[in-house]
């Protein structure tokens, strides 16, 4: 089988190798990791030299790294308690400070063992220094003294100074609406309080408050999902062009976004979902009325993944957002639902679950895209194998019908020279307007004949007129002298379809010395 085409471009963006994402808009390419968004612009660069002018080429030029704190600070930053901002989540968290809570009523909202002062919400433990013998601040931070070891990591024993939301955003996510040239930036937000973890002892003055604590402290733990959307016509490279919103208030990380026209689905990988129909800044202002909010019982799955959809959207902005998940009753079956304005509470249930023949679909190791009536799914099963399949969906007059079997049996993707010891992860799938399927993933390991596969990002193309995927190509191979031959952890790597409809953007990582670096690139089948 012939090789997949060479990449059109590949580069290391100004982000860390954590949650590696790329979204391509009409003018800019957004890249992101856990807490950073770096924006690039296509530029035509001509260079002169002794040999004459080098032909015009394609280059990505870094425009700026967005200050996400500036974008989201209106939602949780310092406030005037007498004239609070309407969208400040900490106003609702401000509580009376009571160091002796009633153990029989640890969740009493009027009391908190750690205060939330909206005028100064941040946790200042990192800036507290132990005084020296003369009473002057020394170089020793209180938080570094006498730490406790939790999971092999050293943690502070000192309680946070605030129960306000003070850590945002993390777990950053990207999306783009090509209809109105709008960029979406989502992220999680939290205070520095955690619920009691199973198997951990109750906290006292000598245990780690970040991991386990008195029930009254754990009751103050909070998690939000924040979302910022660029205003139509505004410059998306400016922080002032974004309107932020606190979407939901749940105890969960890992937010995920599904965007199709004016319709936005905001989920946790493990949790509930919130759906907003037409009105997402399309006509200015903040979000329109929420169309629906559902739990796992309603959706039929406790682990849900929004499906990307680049299909054209009508002038009214109404368009479905599909999402998939593992069935609550049978983990070898997949649930398909659709969020749609006008449906009961915004949700259309699929007519049947899809039989996979393997245990899946985990949203932390699955990717899916809708194209021309099919949902294409690329996932890692319970054994770590990568499986690709597609499911036909019918949406007619508000009725969603899903056949109980994939169009074809799941296709296993593996290293052609060693399917056992070379490991693959971070599956991502995109489909071009021509119907060409592009799968990308990371690979690393030591083959049985001892040759190393240093960490690299690969991709394979299935052309619409061919019956099998072509052999893999490498987006970015390891740097010379590198030694990393394992899949060093990242949360995920997500790509995007370019607005030209023919170029697929890919995200991943590669070995650099003993560590890894993020890589973003594009391939045009």
N, C-alpha and C positions, 0 to 999 in steps of 0.2 A: 504494500500500500504506500502511496506517495506521502510525503511529509505535509504537514500543515504549513501554511504560508509563513514567511518570516514576519516578525513584528514591524509595524510601521514606525513605531517609536517606543523607547523604553528608557526610564530615568528614575532616579531616587528622589522622591519628593521631600520637602522639608517637614516631615512628620516622623514619628516613631513607628516601630513595627509592633503595633498593638491591634487596634480595631482598624484595619487598613481598608479604606474606601476611596472610590473615585466616582464622580458624577460629572458628566459632560453636558454643558449647556450651549447655547448658540454662540456665546462670546467667550466663556470661561470654562476652565476645567477645575472643579473643586476636589481637593484631596483632604482626607481626614484620618486621624487616629483617635485615641480615646478622649483627648481633650484639646486637640489642635485642628484648625482648618486652614490649609494653605491653598491660595488661589493662583492659578496659572492662566495665561492668555496665549493663544496661538499667535505667533508673530512671524512675519516674513523678514528674514535677516539676510542682508547681502554683506559679504566681507571682501575686502580688497587685499591683495597680496602680490608678491613678486611675480607669481605666475598668472596674474590677471584676476578677474572677478570669479569667485566661486558661485556656481549656479544657485539660484534661490532654493532654499530648503525649508523644511518644516521644523519649528522649534517651539518648545514650551518655555515661556518666560515667567518667572515668579513675579506676581503683582504685589502680593502682600500676604501676611499671616493675620487672619482676623483676630481681634481681641474679643474672645467670647465672653469674658467677664463684663465688658462694656455693653454687650448686647443683652445679657441676661440679668445684669445687676438690678434693673428696675423691679424684678420679681422677688428679690431677697435681700437687697442691700440696706444699709442704714436708713432709717426713716424718722420722721417727726411723729411721735406717738399721738400728738394732738391733731395732726392733719395727715393721716396715713395715706399712702398711695393706694388706689383702688385695687391694684393687682399684686400687692405685696403679700406673699403667702405667710410671712412671719407674723402679720397682725393677728391672724387666727390662731397662731401657736403661742402667743404671749400668755404666760400663766403666772399665777401666784407662786412664789418661791417658798417651799415648805420642806425643810430637811427632815421632818418627822411625819411622813405620810401615814395614813391609816392603812395597815397591811391588808385589811379586809376590803378596801376600796382603792386598789393601786391605780385604777384607770380613771379616777375622778378627774374630769377635765379642768376643774378649778385649781388643782394642785399640781405642782411639779417639783421634783427634787433638784432639778437643774433649771435655772431660769431661762426665759427667752425675752431678751430686751430688744425691741425693734430698733431702738436708736443705736445699738451697738451689737449686732447679731453674731459676730464672728468668734470662732473658737481661738482664743489667744494662747493656748498652751505652748505652741511653738515659739512664742515670743517672750515667755516667762523665763527669767534667768535666776539661778540660785545666787544669793548675795555672798560676797566674800566676808572675811573676818571683820572688815571695817563697815560692813553693811552696804557696800557698793555692788551693783550688778557685776557678776563675773561672766566668764565665757561658757559656764556650765548651764545648760538648759535644764529646767525642772523635768521636762518630759524625757530627758535622756538618762535620768538617774534611776538606778535600781530597777531596770525594766523586767518584765515578765516575758517568758518565751511562750509563744502561741503558734503552733504549727511550724516550728523552726524559725519563726520571725520574732524579733524583739519588739515588744509593744510597750507603750507607756502605761504606768500604773495610775496615772493621774486622770481624774474625771475631766471631761470637757468643761469649758467655762460657759457654754451656751447650748441650749436645746433648740435654738433657731436653725433654720436651713442656712448652712454656711459653706457648703461644698457643691459647686455647680459651675459648668456642667461637666459630667463625666459620661462615659459610654456614648460618645457623640455619634449621631447618625445623620446621613445626608439623603436628600431626594430632590427632584427637579420636575417642574411642570413646564413642558415645552410650549403649551398653548399660550401661556401668558408670560413666559420667560421668568418664572419665579423659582427661587431656591429655598429649600427647607433645611433647617438645622435643628435636629432634636437632640436631647440629652437628658440624663438623669440628674436629680438633685437630692441632697440628703443633709441631715444633721449628722453629728458624729456619735450618734447613739445607735446601738444594735439591739435587736430583740435577743432574748436568751437563746443560745444555740444548744441543740440537743447534746447531751453528754458533758456539758460544761458545768462547773460548780457555780453556785450563787456567788455573786461578787461581794467583795468586802473592800476594805481599804488597801488590801495587798494583791488584788487581782486586777486584771486588765479591763478597764471600763469600755474599751472599744469592742470587746468580744462577748462579754457576759456580765450581767449586773442584777441588782435588786429589781424585782418586777416593776416597781414604781418608776425606775429609770428606763427599763425596757419599754414601758408603755408610752414613753415619749419619743421613741424612735419613729422617724418619718422618712418617706421617700416620695418624690414627685417625678413626673415627666414634664420637662419644659420643651417648648417648641417655638422657634423663631422663623418667620417667613418674610422674605424680601418683598417690598411693595412693588406692584407692577410699574414699570417705567423708571424705578429708582436704580441707582448704581449699586449692584450687589457686593462690590468691594468695600463699601462704606458701612461701618457698624450702625450708623444712624438710619440706614435704609431698612432695618429689620424691626418688626413688631413682635415682642415676645408674649407668650401665653403659658400659663400653668395648666396643662391639659388634664391630668388626673392626680389623685392623691392615693397611692397604694404603697404597700411595703414590698417593693420589687425593683430589681435592676433590669438591665438589658432591654431598653426600649427599642421598638422596631417601627418603621414607617412604611405605609403603603399610600402612594399618591397616584391619582388618575384624574386629570383635569382638576376641577374644583373640589374633588372628593379626597378626604384624608382619613386614613385608618391609623390610629396610634395604639400600639399594643405593647405589652411585655411579652417576652418569649414564653414566660410561664405566668399566666395571669389573665386579666380581662382585656377588653378592647373598647375603645371609644371611637365613634365615627362621626365625622362632620361632612355634611353634604354641601351643595353649592353655596358659595359665600366666603370661601377662604381667601380673603383679601382680594378677590377678583374685582370687587367694586370699591375697594378701600376699606379701611377700618379693620377691627379685629375679627375673629371668627364669627360666622353665623351660628345659628342655633345648633346644638349638638343633635344629631339625628338618631343616635342610639348608643347605648353602653351595655355590654353583655358580659356574663360570667361564663365559666367553663361548661356549666350544665346547659346553658342556652346554646352555646356554640358546638357542643359535643366533643370538645377537646380542651384540655388544660394547657396545651402547648401549641401556640398558633404562630404562623408565619405569613405576613402579607406578601402577596404575589405582585411583582413588578409588572407594569402594563404600559406599553408605549403606543397603544392603539390611538387613532385619532379620536378627538372628543368633539361633540356637537357644540353649537354656539351657546346652548343653555348651561354648559358645564356638567351636565348630568352624565355620570359614567360609573360603572360598577368597580369596586375594588375587591378582587377575589382574595381569599386567604385559606390556607390549608393547615392541617394539624393531625397529630396522632389521635385516633379514636380513644375516648375514655374507656370503652368497654372491650376493645381488642387492639393491642398495640401493633398488630400486623396489618391494620387497616387505616386508611387515611380519610379524614373528613375534608370536604370541600364546601365552603360557604361563600357568600358574596354580600358585601355591604353596598347598599344602593338607596339613594334618596327616593322616598315614596313607598318603600317596602315597610311592612310592620316593624316599627322601632328601628328602621334602617337596615334590617337583617333579612336576607333570603337564605333559607336552609337548603342544602343540597338534598337530592332525593335519595341518595344511598351513599354508603361509604365505599371506598375503593380498596380492593384487596391487593396487597403488595407482595405477599409471600416472604417478607422479611420484617424484622422489627424496625420501625421508623414511624414518623418522621420527626426528628429532633430539630427544632428551629435554630439551635446553636450550631448545627452542622448540616444545614440544608439551604438550598437556594432554589427559587422558582420564578418563572416569568411566563406571562400569558402572551400567546401570539396566534392569531388567525384561528380561534376556536379551541386551542389546546393550551393546557398548562404544562410546561416543561419543568421537570423536577430533577435536581441533581443533589444527592444526599449521601451521607455516610451511614451505613447500617450499623447494627450493634457490634459487629465484628471488626469494624473499621474499614470495610470495603466501600468503594464509591459506586453508587448505582444511579444510572440515568434512565428516566422513563417519561412518557407524556400521557396525559389524560384528556380525553375529549369532554368539553363542557357545553351545555346548551342553555342559553338564557333567553327565554322568549316570553314576553308579556308578564314579566315579573316572576316567572317560574324557572327555577334552576334544576336542570337534570344532569346527572353525572353517571355514566356507566360504571358498573361495579368492577371492571377490570381495566388496567391500562391498555392503550392502543396496541402496545407490543410488550413482551416480557422485559423486565428491567435489565439493562445492559451494564455489566460490571466493567469498570475502568480500573486498570492495574498497570504496573510497570511491565513492559513486554519482555524484559530480560530476567525479572525475578518478582513474581507476584506475591511472594511470601514475606521477604525480609525488607523490601523497599516499601516504605509506608507513604500513604497519600492522605491529604486532608484539605480543608478549606475549599470545599466545592463551590463553584459559581457557574451559572449558565446564563447565556444571552442568545437571542435569536434576531437576525437581521431582517430587514424588510423583504429580502429575497427568500427568506426561509432557511438561511444557513444557520446551523447551530454551533455555538462556540462554548466548549467546556474549559474551565481553568481550575487549577489545583496546585498545591505544593507537593513536593516529593523529596524524600531523603532516606538514607539507609545504607547498609553494607550488603551488597549482593553476595550470594552464596559462594561465588568464586573469589570473594574478598575485595572486589573493586568497590570503591566508595561512590555513593551518590550524595554529593554535598547538597545541602539545602538549596532548592531552586524552585521557581514557579514555571509551570508548564501550561500548555493549552492544546486542545485538539478541535478540529473543525469537521463537521458533517455537512457537506454541501447538499443543497436541496435536490440536486439531480443525481446524487450518489447514495448508495445503500449502506455504507459503513463509514465510521469516523476515520479520518486520516491519522497517520502516526503523529505523535506529539512533537511540538516544537517548544523551545525554551524561551520564555520571555526575558529572563535574566538569570544567567548562570552564576555560580559562586565566584567571588573575587579570587584571584591567584593567591595561593598560600593559605587559603581558608581551611579549617579543619572541622567545621560544624556539619555533621552527617546525621543529625536528628531533626525532627520536626519541633523546633523550639516554639513554645506556646504563643499563639495569638488567639484573640477571640474569634475573629473571622476575617475574610477578605471578600469584598463585594465590588463588582464592576457595574458597568452601565452601557447602554446603547447610545452612540453618538447621535445628535440630531440629524446627521445626514442619512441615518437609517441603515448604513452599510458598514460602519466602523464600530468595533466592539472594544470598549476600554476594560482593562484587566488590572486587578490589584493583587499583590502577594508580597512575598519576602524572599530573600536569598542570603546565603552565607557570606559573611564578611569577617574574616579572621575567625575568632572563636564565638562570635555573636552573629546577629542577623540585622539586615536593613530592609526597609520597605521599598517596594518597587511598584511603579505604575506604568502601564504601557497600553498600546492600542494595536489591534490587528484588523486588517480589512480583507475578509475572505474573497 
